[in-house]
Amino acid sequence: MIIEGRVGSKGELFPPKKIREKLGLKPHMKVIYRVEGGRLLVEPIPSLEDVLEEPPAVEITLEEFHRFRRELSRKAEI
């Protein structure tokens, strides 16, 4: 998708409505700005509610978690 936008007199960026809708950007929503290879990338920061609705990326048992934590503690003591 290529759509022309504009930069305001104070340097504000005004993404067109189609882009805001495609990214799910809403008023007062926080975003991350990154520059990669001379390009500006804008990514919405999901809300806590949005993150909690997604399935977990990794599933471990409580026992695995405690074992991993003990290993990290041992390594930190060295």
N, C-alpha and C positions, 0 to 999 in steps of 0.2 A: 504494500500500500504506500503510495507516494502522494502526499497532499501538502500543498504550500501553506505555510503559516507566517507569523510575523513576530518580531521582537519589539517590545514597547520602548518608549523613550527612556525609561529607567532600566532597561535591560530585561524586563519581564518576558517570559516565554508564554505564548498563547497557543497551545495546541488546539487544532480544530476539533469540533464536536465529534466527528467520526472517529478520530484517534482516541479521544477521551472515552468514548463509549467502548471501543475495541479493547482498551486497557482496563476498563472498569473504573476509571478515575471519577471520583465524586468530590464535590466542594470540601475543602479543608482536609482532604486525605493526604497523608504523608507519602512522599516518593523518594526514591534513591536516584541520584544523578551520577553517572559514571561516564568517563571519557575513555574510549578504546579506539585505537587506530584513527584518531582524528574525528570520531563520531561521538555524538552525545546520546547516551542511552538513558532512558527514563523507565523505572520500574516501580509499580505501586508496592508499598509496604503493607502486607496483609495485616488485618486486625487480629487480635488474639482469638476472637470468635471464629474467624475464617480458618485460622490454623488448627483450632481444636476440632473443626468439622471434617478435616481431611484425615484419611486413614494414616496410621503411623508409618514412617518410612522404615523403621527397624523395630522388631519385636524381640524382647529378651525376657527371660523369667527373672523374678526377684533374686533367686539364687545366683544366676549369671551376673546380675548387676552387682551384688555384694562381692562376688569373686573378683570381678574386674576392678572394683573399687579398692579391694585389698592389694591387688597387684600394683595398681597405680601408687598407693600409699607406700608400699615397699620400695618402688623405684624412686619415689621422691625423697626417701630417707638416705639413699646412697649418695 
